[in-house]
């Protein structure tokens, strides 16, 4: 019995156990935000479900605002979008606490310029209309598991949305936290 106990103790000391992460069927909710070009920012909330192939499917809603200066006026351009995406895990550490994943998104939403106010303080008129927008994104996301229920996220994302009057491309850099539900 003493030998068995010694072998178990040495095995645990030499080969530490790994956390159970990225298991098929795991679910989580995430919130985050960050910055984008033109003094802009974004916030998002989402739901993630892990697949059998240790990847994940995500569904996000996002608010993005970029601010353009024209003489003495600040012109906000706001986008409200919903996206669905798929992330491919391609790297992790041995302790299963750090993961890198590449993601692709498709989405649609609505863009409004200057809260639909057409006149600026200088008398200039905004001729652009509010539009439905559509497109996709590619992303690189780093996940660091603080413990089995809380995950710190770092996101770099490049969006390509057509239908916009201002710009089709939006680069985003942000932080977030994910709460694992089960």
C-alpha positions as CSV (number, residue, x, y, z in Angstrom):
1,X,0.0,0.0,0.0
2,X,2.9,2.3,0.8
3,X,4.4,1.8,-2.7
4,X,1.1,2.6,-4.4
5,X,0.7,5.8,-2.4
6,X,4.3,6.8,-3.2
7,X,3.7,6.1,-6.9
8,X,0.5,8.2,-6.9
9,X,2.3,11.0,-5.1
10,X,5.2,11.0,-7.5
11,X,2.9,10.9,-10.5
12,X,0.9,13.9,-9.3
13,X,4.1,15.8,-8.6
14,X,5.7,15.1,-11.9
15,X,2.6,15.3,-14.1
16,X,0.3,18.0,-12.8
17,X,-3.3,17.7,-13.8
18,X,-4.7,19.9,-16.5
19,X,-8.0,21.8,-16.3
20,X,-11.0,20.7,-18.3
21,X,-11.4,23.5,-20.8
22,X,-12.6,23.8,-24.4
23,X,-14.9,20.7,-23.7
24,X,-17.6,20.0,-26.3
25,X,-20.9,21.6,-25.2
26,X,-19.4,24.1,-22.8
27,X,-21.2,27.5,-23.0
28,X,-20.3,31.0,-21.9
29,X,-21.4,34.6,-22.1
30,X,-19.0,37.4,-22.7
31,X,-18.9,41.1,-22.5
32,X,-16.2,43.5,-23.6
33,X,-15.2,46.6,-25.4
34,X,-12.4,48.6,-26.8
35,X,-11.2,51.2,-29.2
36,X,-11.4,51.7,-32.9
37,X,-10.0,54.4,-35.3
38,X,-11.3,58.0,-35.4
39,X,-11.5,58.3,-31.6
40,X,-14.1,55.5,-31.6
41,X,-15.1,52.8,-29.3
42,X,-17.2,49.6,-29.3
43,X,-18.9,47.5,-26.7
44,X,-20.3,44.0,-27.3
45,X,-22.0,41.1,-25.6
46,X,-22.1,37.6,-26.8
47,X,-22.8,33.9,-26.3
48,X,-20.2,31.1,-27.1
49,X,-20.7,27.4,-27.4
50,X,-17.8,25.0,-27.8
51,X,-17.9,22.3,-30.5
52,X,-16.8,18.7,-30.7
53,X,-13.6,19.8,-32.6
54,X,-12.6,22.1,-29.7
55,X,-13.5,25.2,-31.6
56,X,-16.4,27.5,-30.8
57,X,-19.4,29.2,-32.3
58,X,-20.2,32.8,-31.1
59,X,-23.2,35.1,-31.4
60,X,-22.6,38.7,-30.7
61,X,-24.4,42.0,-30.6
62,X,-22.2,45.1,-30.9
63,X,-22.4,48.9,-30.7
64,X,-19.6,50.8,-32.5
65,X,-19.2,54.5,-32.6
66,X,-16.6,56.5,-34.5
67,X,-16.3,60.3,-34.2
68,X,-15.5,62.5,-37.2
69,X,-14.5,66.2,-36.7
70,X,-15.7,68.8,-39.2
71,X,-14.6,72.3,-38.3
72,X,-16.2,72.8,-34.8
73,X,-18.6,69.9,-35.0
74,X,-18.2,66.3,-33.8
75,X,-20.1,63.9,-36.1
76,X,-20.8,60.5,-34.5
77,X,-21.3,57.5,-36.8
78,X,-22.9,54.7,-34.9
79,X,-23.4,51.1,-35.9
80,X,-25.6,48.5,-34.2
81,X,-24.8,45.0,-35.5
82,X,-25.5,41.4,-34.8
83,X,-22.9,38.8,-35.8
84,X,-22.4,35.0,-35.9
85,X,-18.9,33.6,-36.0
86,X,-16.7,30.6,-35.8
87,X,-13.4,30.4,-34.0
88,X,-10.6,27.9,-34.7
89,X,-8.3,27.2,-31.8
90,X,-4.8,26.9,-33.1
91,X,-2.6,27.2,-30.1
92,X,-2.6,26.7,-26.3
93,X,-0.2,26.1,-23.5
94,X,0.3,22.8,-21.7
95,X,-1.6,23.9,-18.6
96,X,-4.7,24.7,-20.8
97,X,-4.9,28.2,-19.4
98,X,-3.9,30.3,-22.5
99,X,-5.5,29.8,-26.0
100,X,-5.2,31.6,-29.3
101,X,-8.0,31.4,-31.8
102,X,-8.7,32.7,-35.3
103,X,-12.3,33.7,-36.1
104,X,-14.5,34.6,-38.9
105,X,-17.8,36.5,-38.6
106,X,-20.8,37.4,-40.7
107,X,-23.3,40.0,-39.7
108,X,-25.7,42.7,-40.4
109,X,-26.9,45.9,-38.7
110,X,-27.8,49.5,-39.0
111,X,-25.7,52.6,-39.3
112,X,-26.8,56.1,-38.3
113,X,-24.9,59.3,-38.9
114,X,-25.1,62.2,-36.4
115,X,-28.1,60.8,-34.7
116,X,-30.0,61.5,-38.0
117,X,-29.5,65.2,-37.6
118,X,-28.9,66.7,-41.0
119,X,-27.7,70.2,-40.1
120,X,-24.4,71.1,-38.5
121,X,-23.7,74.3,-36.4
122,X,-21.8,75.8,-39.4
123,X,-24.9,75.5,-41.6
124,X,-23.5,72.5,-43.5
125,X,-25.9,69.7,-44.4
126,X,-25.2,66.0,-44.1
127,X,-26.5,64.4,-47.2
128,X,-25.7,60.8,-46.2
129,X,-28.6,58.6,-45.2
130,X,-28.8,56.0,-42.5
131,X,-28.4,52.5,-44.0
132,X,-28.6,48.8,-43.3
133,X,-25.1,47.4,-43.4
134,X,-23.8,43.9,-44.0
135,X,-20.5,42.1,-44.1
136,X,-18.1,40.1,-42.1
137,X,-14.9,40.2,-40.1
138,X,-11.8,38.3,-39.3
139,X,-10.5,38.2,-35.7
140,X,-7.6,37.0,-33.6
141,X,-8.6,36.3,-30.0
142,X,-6.5,35.4,-27.0
143,X,-8.1,33.7,-24.0
144,X,-6.6,33.4,-20.6
145,X,-8.4,31.3,-18.0
146,X,-8.3,33.0,-14.6
147,X,-10.0,29.9,-13.3
148,X,-12.5,27.4,-14.7
149,X,-15.3,29.9,-14.8
150,X,-13.7,33.3,-15.7
151,X,-11.8,34.0,-18.9
152,X,-9.9,37.2,-19.8
153,X,-10.2,38.0,-23.5
154,X,-8.0,40.1,-25.8
155,X,-9.4,40.7,-29.3
156,X,-8.1,42.2,-32.5
157,X,-10.7,42.3,-35.3
158,X,-10.9,43.7,-38.8
159,X,-14.5,44.3,-40.0
160,X,-15.6,44.7,-43.6
161,X,-19.1,46.1,-43.8
162,X,-20.7,47.2,-47.0
163,X,-23.6,49.7,-47.3
164,X,-21.8,52.2,-45.1
165,X,-21.5,55.8,-46.3
166,X,-18.4,56.4,-44.3
167,X,-16.0,53.5,-44.4
168,X,-16.2,49.8,-45.1
169,X,-13.2,48.8,-42.9
170,X,-13.2,49.0,-39.1
171,X,-10.2,47.9,-37.0
172,X,-11.0,47.0,-33.4
173,X,-8.8,46.2,-30.4
174,X,-10.4,45.3,-27.2
175,X,-10.6,43.5,-23.9
176,X,-13.4,41.4,-22.4
177,X,-14.4,38.8,-19.9
178,X,-16.2,35.5,-20.5
179,X,-18.2,33.7,-17.8
180,X,-18.3,29.9,-18.4
181,X,-21.9,28.7,-17.6
182,X,-21.2,24.9,-17.4
